[in-house]
Amino acid sequence: MAETASISSTIAKRYALAMFELARDEGKFAALEADTDTLLAALESSDDFKAMIASPVYSRDEQAAAITALADAMSLDGTTKNALALMASKRRLFVLPQLLAALRAMIAEEKGEIAAEITSAATLSDAQAAALTEMLKSRFGKEIKLNTTVDERLIGGLIVQVGSKMIDTSVRARLASLQNAMKEVG
């Protein structure tokens, strides 16, 4: 399983690097960033899209036709559209989530930003997101781009991951810690 994830990550990084360098060389950096955000939003909101890229039931031609139609409907840049079509023809669309994560990291680095993955028990308000951004900016000394997700299983609190650093202040983590401490006592 870990080997498969490693292979997928390697494939995704190669495609991401190629797309990133093409966009930068062609002066389409802003379009690549917008396309990345659009595709991430589509993946998060559509179970059908996730199924289409991951399912081996669809043929290369069916995946290529579907991804081309989606790229047209989303008004994606030609470079992104061509890369997705190539990935479909090579049966590599299953790495799209990892590719988008790699692109997001490359774009953030190019802009001098740090991406912070925030998982919260409830949707953050604009004021909370701004306060968190400012706190992380003062801590890391760079511009921060928040990527937020909601996981109600946290009960309360946040999980903040910036690079390899992770801070888990969730109620779920505290309860697990308390449970472990109780096991040690008794």
Phi, psi and omega in degrees: 000314180295325179294320178297318179296321179295318179296316179299318180296319179295315178299313182299317181294324178295314178295318181298315180298317179297314179296317181298312182294321177299313181297317180295316181294326181270001181071028182248034183298316180295323179294320179296318178297316179295318179296320179299313179296320180297314181293321177298317179297320179295318179296320181291329187260347186236112175292328178295320178296315178300317181294320182297318183283337185259339188278129176282356180293327181279136179285169177303315182296319179294317178295317180298316179295318181294314183291327177293317178297318178295317180299320177294316181295327180272000182055047179284152179297154181302322179298314179294316180300315180295321179296318179295321178295319177297316179299320179295318181293336179261006181060045182242010180296339181298342179268007183306316178300318178291323178299315181294323177295318179294318177298316180300319179293318179295318179296316180298317180296318180298324181273359182076026180254162171241132178275130178245121178271116183246125174244124182233161180285335178220161180299132179285140175285166178299321180294319179295317179296319179295317179296318179295318178299315180295319179297315179292325178297317179291327180287319185257347177072018178224165174295143182245134173245116181277132171243105188256144172223158180247131176226102184295343179292346178289341181072311178194168178086193185222157164239122181245125177233121177235110185062233180267358180269135180226135176238121182245105179251020183287152177296323179302316180294321179294320177295320178295320178296317178297319178298318178295320179295321178294324178296322181292325181287315187261000000 
